[in-house]
């Protein structure tokens, strides 16, 4: 399996876990939601690792690191945006536009890390109330 195929597999896996997380959220299954988000982030981290191997000498990508401002965004819109980014990343990988795929995966991971942070914050608040 080539590196590009591995990246595509990781992006597709992340998208599947993201779908699972959306289903769990709609069913109000917090444990399954948190577990699915963890898997999404893990798959995206793996994909970014594979991109870093591929772009080892690409200086233009090393300078590109925008992080969208995500202070007061609700979870649902972040999940939808991440899903759109993963769809775009998959299309870019299929069409061998690796820099575009990298940017989409990087931004999707940023959204998912924010969701993960919100999950942790809610968990801490719940524990404080006990």
Phi, psi and omega in degrees: 000130181283167178297320178298320178295322177295320178297316180297318178297318179294319179294317178295321178295317177299319179296321179294316177295326178295319175300316178299320181293322179294321177295315179297322179295319180293332178271000181059037177263088187298321182294315179293322178299310181297319180296317180295319178298319178302316180294322177301310181298319180298316179295321179292321176298319178297316178299317179295325175299315178296322176298319182296327176291318182293320185260031185307323182253011181272104183283334182293327179281331181291335178275342183271105179214056179285141174238112180300147178287124186230043186294300188242045179263139178289161183294314183305310179297328178293320178295318179296316179297318178297320178298315177299319179295321179292323175298317178295320179297319179297314178300318181295320179293318178298322179271008177059036172260076187298319179299321178293319178297317179302313182297320179294316179295318180300314180291322177298318178297321179300315177297317182292326176294325177294319177297316179298320177297318178296321177299315180296319180297315179297321178297316179297318179297321178295318180293326179294326182288338182284000000 
